Amino acid sequence: MHHAFLGPFWGNVAIIAIAGAITIGCFVAMFWMIFRPGEKDPHHAKYEILRKDR
């Protein structure tokens, strides 16, 4: 029986770990930019999205 993902075990682990680290980094960047963007303009679009009455 032939398996499509058959290969060096540590190579597969390295690829999965790198992809996971990139994914986690993207989520961290997303939350950082949402909650600590550095934008101080009160008319910025994020304040329409993150209003308290929503």
C-alpha positions, 0 to 999 in steps of 0.5 A: 500500500502506498501512502501519500505522506510517507517520508522522513518523519522528522522532515514532516514534523519540521514542516508541521512545526513551521506551519504551526508557528507561522499560523500562531504568529498570524493570530498573535499579529491579528489580535495585536493589531486589533487591540493595540494598533497605535491608531489614535484617530477617533474617526478611524473605522475600527472604532465603528467596529469595536463600539461599546453599544454593539 
